[in-house]
Amino acid sequence: MSASLITTLHVGSRPIEIHTFSGEVLESQKWTTTQISGGGGGGYSHNGTGFSSSAPVRSHTTTHDQIFVRAASGEERALELSDVHLAVRKGQWLTLVLAIRAGKHEGPYVAILNHNTGSMDWVAKAVNDSCGPMFYNLLIVVGVFAGVGGVFALLGGTFFTGLLFAGLGIGGILWIVRRRKAFKAGISALTTQLRTQHGPPKV
């Protein structure tokens, strides 16, 4: 297996092994899909009076990237990503960065370094899944509601309750953001090493 362990980062008390796989882009494809939701509506009518309403139509477009990468050893990997907006083409040399939690045998791609352009692209969901605490999505939602509820409580005159909820909500979100920032900083610090030790073979 051509993926190699280059370091172990600690996010809080959680060790995360950082592995890399470097190779040449054999093929790159990009496409978009659009999801449409909403529309329709409802209303009420009685004896010639009533009302009607319509739900707004919303659309969300997702950009997909699929790339095939071959290492100098001949091993190939394919990955498909959504909303990363990669700018890669055939022949370029990439280093794929994987984050594997201690005790696990596999993990997601969290970043992609393009040696030709020098750009580092982040896979946001994979970063969050790797460094966020368990059920971090739920914690963010709870934090937002606690923060908003605390602000309303402050405005309503219940000072101590409002301050408590606002502090818990805002503090919880900032804690998760700090973990994410520290994780990305740890990987960014490896950029020079990746460029010098995992770049394209010298002819």
Rosetta blueprint (number, residue, H / E / L):
1 M L
2 S L
3 A L
4 S E
5 L E
6 I E
7 T E
8 T E
9 L E
10 H E
11 V E
12 G L
13 S L
14 R E
15 P E
16 I E
17 E E
18 I E
19 H E
20 T E
21 F E
22 S E
23 G E
24 E E
25 V E
26 L E
27 E E
28 S E
29 Q E
30 K E
31 W E
32 T E
33 T E
34 T E
35 Q E
36 I E
37 S E
38 G E
39 G L
40 G L
41 G E
42 G E
43 G E
44 Y E
45 S E
46 H E
47 N L
48 G L
49 T E
50 G E
51 F E
52 S E
53 S E
54 S E
55 A L
56 P L
57 V E
58 R E
59 S E
60 H E
61 T E
62 T E
63 T E
64 H E
65 D E
66 Q E
67 I E
68 F E
69 V E
70 R E
71 A L
72 A L
73 S L
74 G L
75 E L
76 E E
77 R E
78 A E
79 L E
80 E E
81 L E
82 S E
83 D L
84 V L
85 H L
86 L L
87 A L
88 V L
89 R L
90 K L
91 G L
92 Q L
93 W E
94 L E
95 T E
96 L E
97 V E
98 L E
99 A E
100 I E
101 R E
102 A L
103 G L
104 K L
105 H L
106 E L
107 G L
108 P L
109 Y E
110 V E
111 A E
112 I E
113 L E
114 N E
115 H L
116 N L
117 T L
118 G L
119 S L
120 M E
121 D E
122 W E
123 V L
124 A H
125 K H
126 A H
127 V H
128 N H
129 D H
130 S H
131 C H
132 G L
133 P L
134 M L
135 F L
136 Y H
137 N H
138 L H
139 L H
140 I H
141 V H
142 V H
143 G H
144 V H
145 F H
146 A H
147 G H
148 V H
149 G H
150 G H
151 V H
152 F H
153 A H
154 L H
155 L H
156 G L
157 G L
158 T L
159 F H
160 F H
161 T H
162 G H
163 L H
164 L H
165 F H
166 A H
167 G H
168 L H
169 G H
170 I H
171 G H
172 G H
173 I H
174 L H
175 W H
176 I H
177 V H
178 R H
179 R H
180 R H
181 K H
182 A H
183 F H
184 K H
185 A H
186 G H
187 I H
188 S H
189 A L
190 L L
191 T H
192 T H
193 Q H
194 L H
195 R H
196 T H
197 Q H
198 H L
199 G L
200 P L
201 P L
202 K L
203 V L
